[in-house]
Amino acid sequence: MLPFASCLPGSLLLWALLLLLLGAASPQDSEEPDSYTECTDGYEWDADSQHCRDIDECRYRYCQHRCVNLPGSFRCQCEPGFQLGPNNRSCVDVNECDMGAPCEQRCFNSYGTFVCRCHQGYELHRDGFSCSDIDECSYSSYLCQYRCVNEPGRFSCHCPQGYQLLATRLCQDIDECESGAHQCSEAQTCVNFHGGYRCVDTNRCVEPYVQVSDNRCLCPASNLLCREQPSSIVHRYMSITSERSVPADVFQIQATSVYPGAYNAFQIRAGNSQGDFYIR
């Protein structure tokens, strides 16, 4: 009992006891804020400083890529090539090809980046974006048989006049005589050679020779003028290609004796002014 309790009226005594009980139930050094002290979102109570302290949300790994802590909040960021998703936390790939990537010809999207490619016949520059034409003709002299012409993104083979290009890029002679693409008259014979043709008289036999075939003139033994002349003259046309290894056999011919004991001799009558051909 309080020493002064007997001196107080009953109501005052009860009030004094209530005050003592409330004082004993209320701690003097509480670590929690007063009932009217609350921290806003993004903060937590710091019992040591008796103040609200910022919460570092980044330590909880809310962001997929990078997290930036802010006072009372945080912000997620993505690596290059990605952008924030609808939840502002996850990162989704950016399709740079649909957003105007600086590729000159072809663009391929990949996870987090993109790659530029060039059309066939072009090569990618060191900048990784632009393309330049490949000069295929400068890489090899064997692409075409005759002439290689470089074009944007490709190359083409060309043949000289009188030849046609094959699928193998080789040049094949056009036989104008067989195809009918010649200008020879009815009195002429078309003779084809590599790269062209020639019109020659069908009958090239001169008296006392008579024509016995398309290319052979015979001097009849019954004709006295033929005694001192070759028994026959054969006209043969052939095409000799360039860059051949020499010496080389061009053609072979043989003759039979018309007269017993006759001596057969062959000679080049014309067309050998430079001595390129000889008989053996």
Secondary structure, DSSP 8 states (H G I E B T S, - for coil): --TTGGGS-HHHHHHHHHHHHHHHHS-SS-SS--TT----TTEEEETTTTEEEE--GGGG--SSSEEEEETTEEEEE--TTEEE-TTSSSEEE--GGGGT---SSEEEEETTEEEEE--TTEEE-TTSS-EEE--HHHH-S-S-SSEEEEETTEEEEE--TTEEE-TTS-EEE--HHHHT-----TTEEEEEETTEEEEEES----TT-EE-SSSEEE--TTSGGGGGS-SEEE-------SS--SS----------SSTT--------SS-TT------
